[in-house]
Amino acid sequence: MVEKKRIGFFDVINLVILLSFTFICIFPFYFMFINTISDSGEIARGNITFIPRGMHIQNYIAILSLPTIWNATLVSVARTVIGTFLTLFCCSFFAFLVTRENMFLRKFCYRFLIITMFFHAGLIPWFMTMRLLNLNDNFLLYVLPGAISAFNVILIKTYMETSIPSSLTEAATIDGASIVTVYWRIMLPLSKPILATIAVFTSVGQWNSFQDNLFLVHAPNLQTLQMLLFRYMNQVEGLAAIIRNQGVAAVAHMNFVPNPMAMRMTISMIVVFPIILVYPFLQRFFVKGIMIGAIKG
């Protein structure tokens, strides 16, 4: 017979602490969400705390009906997907090359990359460099500057050296496999955990980034969702007035009075929700990859 494990005092305290932390993490998102679907009058009176009142989705309809919103969403999705894949490819290939003992100037290239982690020129030199490279008002501004990251290269290099036997690549080389074949057929498939970890970091960073857009991109068709909603959020009083006075086509027939705070929360939910969906798909790889270096043996 299998003996049932007794629940001790420490287990109860541990469970209470973990549930408390979980509540602290989840409640702000829940609070924002119930305010986005509640009646504007109830929000203005501060009556929304745990339960939504006068539920509706007009806030979402109004925001998603604003001009240029879908083009900005497409630009953000494109920069996130392309930027993430480009970063994964460049960082993983560079990390693979510096693990090759016979690579010319291997140590110099790796150490030169590490130096960039400690010295940063600042915003103005970055701005001038991007302008000199003609990346202003250019989609490549979103994906090229972050193609190589020293931190990501260190993670991938460490994983390849500690988790993948060197004899495996040596055997493939003896059998006639080229460097590209070894990288594509052996190293990449075996590096899924760390690549998934970096994919999470990179995709979140790409999705949330708007500083490059703010300083260097002024073309209307290249505005990202974050930049567009950032401007809407800063001008939310005027945005609410426009929706209230002129009306948006999708909500013109509704008896809808927008509330500025609810609009801010709606914008925040629209920005946050898509990237939250990425994590569950990569969670099983993420847990393995983030434990690099924690266990030896």
N, C-alpha and C positions, 0 to 999 in steps of 0.2 A: 504493500500500500504506500502511496505517496503522501508523506506527511505535509500537512498544510503549514505554510509559513506564517508565524504569528506576527502581527503588526505591532511594533513597539512604539514607545513614546517618540523616539527620534524619527521614525518613519512618518508619524503624524505631523510633527513640526516641519519636517522636510517638505511634506506634501503641501502644508499651509503656505510655506514660503514660496514654493514654486508656483502655486495657484495665484498667490498675490502678485508675483512678478508677471505672470501671464495676463492677469487682469490689467495691470498697469500698462502693459504693452498694447493690449487690444482695445481698451476703453477709449483712447483718443480717436481711433479710427471709427469706432462705433458711434461716438458722440458726434463726430463730423457727419457721418452718414445719416443719422436720424434727423439732424438739423437740415440736411439737404432735401429731405422728403417730407418735412413738416410745414404746417401753415405759417406764413410769414408773420401774421399777427401774434401767434403764440411764441415765435422766435423773438420778436421784438419785446415781448413782455417777459422773456427769460423763463418761460414755462417748460422748456424742453431740456430734460436732464437724462432720463433713462428710457422713456417711452415716446415714440413719435406721435404727434397729434395732427389731425387733418392731413393725412398722407396724400402725396401727389408726386409727380415726377416732372413738373413744369420747369424746375430749375435746370435739370439736365437737358430737357428739350430746348430751352432758351439758349443755353451755352452752346450746345451742339448745332444749333441753327445759325450761329453767328457766321458772318462771311469769313472766308479763308481758313476756317478751323480744320477742314478736312485736308486741305493741301498741307497745312502745317503738321498735321498728324502723320501724313505720308512722309514728309521730310524727316520727322523724328524717328519713325520706324525704319526708314532707309538708313539713316546715320547710325542707328543702334545696331541693325543687322550687319551692314557692311563694315562698320567700324569694329564690331566685335570679332567678326571673322578675319579681318585684316590683322588685327592685333594678335589674335591666336596664331595665325600663320607666321607672321614675322617674328614674334617672340619665341615661338616653339622652334622655328628653323634656326634662329640665331643661337638659342640655348643648345640645340643639338650639335651645331657646328663647334661650339666652344667645349663640348665634351669629347670631341675627337682629338686624340693625342697628337696626331700628325698634321693638324691644321696649322697653317703658316700664321705666325703672330697671334696664336690663340690667347695666350695670357695677356698680351698687350690689349687686344680688342676687348676682352672681358673686363680688365681693370679700368680701361678707358670708359666703358659703359658704367661701371660702378661709381666712378667719380661724379657722373651727372646726378647721382642721388644726393650729393652733399653740396653741390654748387648750383644755384639757380639764378639766372640773370635778372629776373624780375619781369614785371608786366610790360614796361616800356620797350625793352629790347625784344621781348616776344612779339609785341605789336609791330615793331619796325621790321623784324625778320619776316613775319607773315606778309606784310605789305610788299617787301622786296621780292618775295617768292610769288607774288601775284595771287595769293590765296584769298584776298578779300573779295567778297561777293562771289565765292567759289565753293561748290559743295565739297571739294577735296579738303577744305579747311577743317571739316568735321571729322575726317577719318585719317588723314595722313600724319598730322603731328603726334598722334597717340599710337601710331603703329608699333613703335618699340618702347617698351617700358622696362627700366632696369629692374624694378621690383618683380615684375612678372618673369623676366628672364632668370632671375635668381631662383624663383620658386620652381620653374620648369627644369632648370639645370640640376637643382638639388634632387628633384624627383627622379630624373633620368639616371643620375649617378647612384642613387641609393636604392631604387626600386626595380631597375631593369639591369640584369646582368650584362656586363660588357662582353662576355663570351657569346652572347646571342648575336650581337652586331658583328663580332669578329667572324663567327661562323657564316653569317650571311655574306660578308665581304669575301671570304674564301670561296664561297659558292658562286661568286661573280656578280653579286648585287652591287649596284652603284650607290653613291651617297644618297641620291634622291630616292631610290627604291628602299633603302634601309630606313630613311626618315619616314616615307609615306606608308610603307607596308608594315613596318615593325614598331618604330618609336611612337608614331601618332596613336595607333590603336591601343598600345599599352599605357599611354599617358592620359587616358580619358579622365581619371579622377582630378588631376591637377588642371587639365584644360577646362573641365566643367567649373572648377572653382574660379579660375581666372575669367571664364565667360560670365559668371555671375557678377564679379567685380566690375568688369569692363562694360557690360550691358547696362548696369545700374548707373555707372558714371556717364556713359554716353547719353542715356535717356534723360538724366537730370541736368546735363550740362547746358548752359545758356550764355556763359561768359564770352565764348568765341563769337556767338551770334550777336551779342550785345555790342561788341567793339568793332567787328569787322564785316558783318553781313547786314546790308540795308535793302537788298533786293526783296521785294514782297514775296516772290515765289520760292525763296530759300529760307523763310522764317520757320523756326522750329516751334513745336507745340508749346514747349516750356517758355520760350521767349514771348510768344503770343499771349499765353495765359498769364505770364508775369505782368505784361502791360495791362491786360484786362483787370488783374487783381489790384494793381496800383491805381487804376482808374475805375474801381468798381462802383463808386458812387455815381459817376457819370454813366457807366454801363447800365446800372439799374434804372437810371432815369430814362435812358434811350429805350430800354425794353418796356418801361412803364408808359412812357408818353407816346412813342412812335409805334411800339409793338413789333415783335418778331413774327413773321408769317406763320410759323408753326404754333405759336401760342396766342395769336391775335384774337381768336374766337373764344379764349378761355378767360375766366374772371381771375386773372393772375396778377398779384402785386409783388414784384421782386423785393427781397430784403438783402441789403448789401452784405451782411455777415453770412447769410445763407449762400449768396453767390460766391463769396470767397471760399467757403467750405466745399461747394460744388466743384469749383475750379481745382482745389486741392485733391479731391477724390478722383477727378478725371485724370490728373497727372500721375497720381500714385498707383491707381488700380492696375493699369496694364503691366507695370514692372513687377508687381506682387505676383502676377500669374507666372512669371518666369521661374521663380524659386522652386515650386513643387516639382517641376519636371527635372530639375538638376540636383535635387536635394540628396539623392543617394550617392551621386558622384561627389557632391560638395563636401559631405561629411568625411569621405575618405581622403580627399585632397587636402582639406584644411588640417589634417592630422599629420602632415609631413614633418618628420623630424621628432615627433612626440614619442615614438616607439622605435627602439633599436634592438637588433638581435637577429 
